[in-house]
Amino acid sequence: MVCKKRLGKSRIWISTLLTLVLLVLGACSNQTASSGEGEPIKIGAILSFSGNFAPLSESIKAGMELYFEQNGNKIGNRPVTVKYEDDEANPQVALRKYRQLVDSEKVDLLVGPISSSVVYALRDVIEKDKIVLIVANAAANDISWDKKSDYIYRVSISNWQDGTPGAAYIANNIGKKAYVLAPDYPAGHETIEAFKAAFVAAGGEIVKEAWPKLGNNDYATYLTDIQQTKPDLVFPFLAGTDAIRFVQQYEQFGLKGKIPLTGTQEFLDPLVTDPAGQAAEGIIGATMYTAALDNATNKAFVEAFTKKYGKTPNYFNVQGYDSAQVIAKAVEKAGSVKSEDLTKVLKDIAFSSPRGELAMDPMTHNLTLDMYLAKNVWKDGKIVQEIMGDAMKGLKIPETPPAKSK
């Protein structure tokens, strides 16, 4: 009888011990599952791989892939996969591709787009679905103002930051009467509006505005108008193949060297100046990046990029590189890919970029940037950017639209 009692107690003790072991193992299993340890991180990239913006998208992709390759295609010990989709710079196409990435592919977060029109179209569905978007290019101002979202963070530049910084120098050193030109879509109007405000504040005058369609092939009408208007200078905002064609045709019309051509940072970038060639010589403006920037991160980046791709990086490459870097740092800092965790760390995330030491402004979800005056010069058979000095240090987009500022 005593042996049976002892045996019964032993069985109870063993059963209790096994239960405790199973509970511990279950807790460890749940903890691993909740942290996603070892599970792939899926990133959805919405970019414009066809049309005028294709070179910009390919450049951003190259920069992202370099960063992830340098880090073993992992964030922590989780492998990274990127699913690329072409939005064709069309808001309706972008919305379809968004649904495919979010609903079918089940991506953890998003990166892109190129077009301001597209980011405006995506804003409300992103807010509704509560999925994080790292903006790699689209510079739409209102994404930092009335349409600001807890789930959208810009790693590139705003249109206000692109149009503003070179204006005072241009007015004070090149001419007081400007002819401005940009595509008739949100980024064009926002960038020119920013330039106009700063240029007029510096004593300048806008003598004429021109609004060609996006993807224009022939600028003859506008170049003839420039000849007849005879401004002190021309300030365009154009990107991709539009900018290349404009620069080449500006020279063909005999305007180069007669009426100074200035512009936004797009005209001071290898993506435009390499194919435009010597026609781009002499253009002056403000930019957030050139390969000549003297900082340790940029030197390492230029070396790695040149080794991998055999060419000098452009600022779209840097935007892709920094987008990947911000994603990695946010996931590592949050210890999660959940939107509610990422948004807590993205608001004021800081990192070392080829552009310098950067930080997110928590009030606008837009980077604070240093902008540099630069000039295109012809050297050793190609255009390079010569830094002339600082345009503006620590440039933030205002917290509200300037017209509404007190």
N, C-alpha and C positions, 0 to 999 in steps of 0.2 A: 504493500500500500504506500509506504514511504517513497519507494522508487518511482511509483506512478506519479505521485505529487511532484517530485523533483523533475521528472521528465516533462510534466505539464508546464511547470514554471520555465523550464529551458525553452520549450517550444514558444511560449509567450514572449520570452526575452529575445529569441531569434527573430520572431515575427516582427516585434517592435523595431529591432535593429534594421531589418530589411526595409521596413516602411520608412525609417529615417533616411537610409541610403537612397531610396528611390525619390524621396522628397528633395534631397540635396541635388541629386542628378537632374531632376526635373527643373529645379530652380536655375541650375547652371545652363541647362538647355534653353530655358526661356530667356535668360540673360543674353546668351549668344545670339538667339534668334532676333531679339529686340534690337541689339546693336548692329545686326547685319554683318557680323564678323565673317569675312571671307566671301561674302556675296557680291556679285558685280554691281557697280554703280552705273546706271544707265542715264546718259545725257542725250537729250534731243536737241539737235542744232537746226534752226530754221534760218536759212541763208538764201541768197539769190544767185544761183549757179548758172542762170541763163540771162541773156540780155546785157544791158549796159553795166550792171553791177557785178557781173561774173568775176572780173579780176579782183574786186574787193573781197568777194566771198572766198575765192581760192586762197587769197592772202591770209585771211583770218583762219581758215582751215589749216594752213601750213604752220602758222604760229601756235595754234592749239596743239597740233600733233607733235611739234618740237617739244613743248613743255611736258606733255604726258610721256613722250619717249624718254626724255631725260630723267623721268621719275619712275621708270619701269612700267609705264602704263598702269600705274596703281595710285590710289589715294590711301595712305596707310598700308594695310595689307589687303585692300579690296581692289580687284581688277576694275578698270574703267573701260566702258564701251561707249562710243559716240555714234548715234544714228543721225546722218545728215539728210535733210529734206530741202528741195528747191521750191521756194515760194514764188519764183518768177517775178519778184517785186510787185506782186498783185495781192492786195489785202484779202480777197475772197479765196484765192489759192492758199494763202497763208493760214487762213482759218481751217481749211480742210486738212492741211498738213499738220496743224496743231492738234486737231482731234485724233488724227492717226497716231501721232506720237504719244499723246496723253492717254487715250482710251485703248488703243490696240497694242502699242509698244510698251505701255506702262512705264514711261521714263520717270526718273526721280526728280529731275529738274531740267530747265531749258536754257539755251544760249542762242543769241542772235537778237533781232534780225539786222538787215542792212538798212532798209527803207524806213523813214519816219512814218509814212502812210501805213506801213505794215504794223509797226509797234503800236500806233494808235488803235488799229483794228483789233489787235490781240489783247489790249489792256483789260477790257471788261471780262473776257472769258478767263484770263489769268486770275483776276481778282475773285471771280466766282469759284474757280476750281482750287484756289489757294495753292498754286504751284509756283516755285521760284523761277524767275527769268533773269539771267545775267545778260545785260545789253552789251553786245560786242561792238556795235557801231551806231545804230539808229540814234540820231542826235535830237529828236523831237523835244522841244523845250517843255511842253506841257506835261511830259512824263515826270518832270521834277516839280511841277506846279499843281494845277487843278486836277490833273490825272495821276498824281503820285500814288503809288501803291506800296503796301508793305511787302509785296512780293516781287518788285521790280527794282533792280540796282544797276546803274550804268557804269561800265568800266572804260568807256570810250570818252566822248566829249559831247557837250550840248551844242546846239546851233548858236546859242548866245555866246558861248566861249569861243566858237570858231570865227564869228563875225566881228567881235568886239576888239580884240587886243592889238591888231595892227593899225586900226583906224587913225589914232592920234598921230602916230609916226608918219603915216601916209599924208595926212593933212598938213603937217608941219614941215615935211621934207620933200614931198613929191609934187603936190598940187592941191588946189582948193576946190576944183570943179571935177566931180567924178561922174562917170557913166557906169551904172551898175547893171549886171546881167546875171540871171539865174533861172533854172528850170521852174516852170509853173506848177510846183507841188510844195507841200508843207516845209520841207527842209530849205528849199530855195527862198521862200518868203521869210522864214524865221531868221536865216543867216543874214540876208540883205537888210532886214529891219534892224538887226543888232549893229551891223556896220554903219548904217545910216545914222542911228542915234549917236554913236560914238564919234563919227566923222563930223556931223553937224555940231556936236558939243565942242569939238576941237577947232571950229571955225570954217569947216568945209561946207560945200553945197552939192547936192545931188542934182545934176542937170538933166538926167534922163534915166528911166528904168526900162529894161527889156526882159521879157519872160518867154523864152523859147520852150517848146515842149521837151519833156524828158526823152532822151534817146535821139536827139536831133543830129542829123548828118551834115547839114549844110548851113553854115552861119553867114552866108554871103549878104543876106538882107540886113543883118545886124551889124556886120562889119562895114557895109556901105553907110549905114546910119551913123556909125561912130565917126567915119571919115567926114561926114557932113556936119555932125554936131561939134566936132573939134574940142573935146573935153581936155582937161589937163592930164587925166589918167583914166584907165578902165579898171574896175574892180568886179571880177566875176566870181560866182560860186558855181562850180561844176565838178563832177566826179567821173571817174572811170573813162570810158571811151569818149564821152562828151567833152571832158577837159582836154584830152589829147587832140581831138579834132579842132577844137577852138584855138589852141595854141599854134597848131600847124597852119591853120587858115589865117590866123592873125599875121603871121610872117608872110604868107603868100600874098596877102592883100597890101603888103608894104607898110603895115602899121608898126611893126617891130622897130624900135629905135626912134620912132617919131612921136608916138603917144605911149607913155610908160604903161606897161601891163603889170598890175599888182594882183592880189588875190588871196584867197583863203589857203589853208595849209595843204589842200589837195594839189595846188600848183607847185608845191615845194617838196614833192615826194617822188621817189623813183618809179612808182607805179604809173605816174604821168610823165615825168621828165625823161625816163629811159626811152620809151617809144617816141616821145615828141622830139628828142634829140636837141640840137643846137637852137631850135626854134624857141625853147624854153629859157634860154639864157637871159639873165637880167631881171627876171620876175622877182619881186620883193613882197614879203608878207610875214605873217606870224604863224608859227607851228609849235606843236607840243613835242615833236620828236624829229631828230635826224640821227643817222648812224654815227655822226661825229660827236654826240654828247659824251662828255668826259666824266663817266662814273663807272665804278667797278662792275655793276650789274650789266650795264650796256656793253661794256667791252667783252664780257663773257658771252652775252647774248649774240652780239655781232659775229664773234668767232664761231660759235656753235651753229648759228644760222647759215653762215657762209660755207662752212664745212659740209652741212647737210644739203643745202640747196644750190650752192655755187653762185650766189648773187647777194647783193647788199639788201638787208631787210628794209621794208617800208613800214609806215606807221600802222597799216592795217595788220601786218604780221605781228606787231607789238600788241595791238588790241586783242588779237587771238591768243597770244602768249599770256597776256595778263588776265584774260577771261578764264583761261584754264587754271591759272595760278590762284585767282580769287576763289574759284569753285573748290579747289583742293584745300586751300587754307580754311575756308568756311566749314567744309565737311570735317576736317581734322579738329578744328576748334570746337565745333558743335558736338562732335562725336556722333553725328547722325546725318541722314539725308532728308529727314522730315522737315517740311517747310516751317513749322512753328519753332523748330530749333535753329534752322539756318537764318531766319530773319532776325533772331536775337543777336547774332554775331556779325551779320552783313552790314548793319546800320553804321558801324564805325570801324570796319575792317581796315587795316593798314598793311602795306606790303612794299617790298623793294622791286621797282619796275626798271626796265631799260630807260624809262622816262625820268626816273628819279624816285625819291621816297614819296609814296602816295597814300592818301587816306580818303575814305568815303565820308562825305558830309552827311551826318544823320538827318539833317533838316531837309535835304533835297534828294538823297540817295544818288548823288552825282559826285564824281571825283573833284577834288581841289587840285588844280594843275598849274605848273609853271609853263609859260608860253615864251618862245624865243623868236626874235626878229631874225630872218634869214633871207639870203639872196641866192638865186641859182647862178652858178659860175661854170664856165667851160674849162675843164681841167683834164689833161691826159686823155682826150678824145671822148669825154662824157660829161654830162651835167652832174655837179655835186652841189650840196647845200653848204654855204658858208654862213656860220652863225655870226650875226652882227652885234648881238647883245640881248638883254632881256626885254621882252615886250611887256609882260606882266608876270609877277611872281604870286604864287598862291591864289590863282584866279578861281573864284567860286561863281557858280550861277546864282543870281539873287534868289532869295527864298520865295519871293512872289514876283509876278511879271512886273517889269520896271514901271509900266504905266499905272500899276496899282500900288506902287511903293509910296510910302508917306514921305 
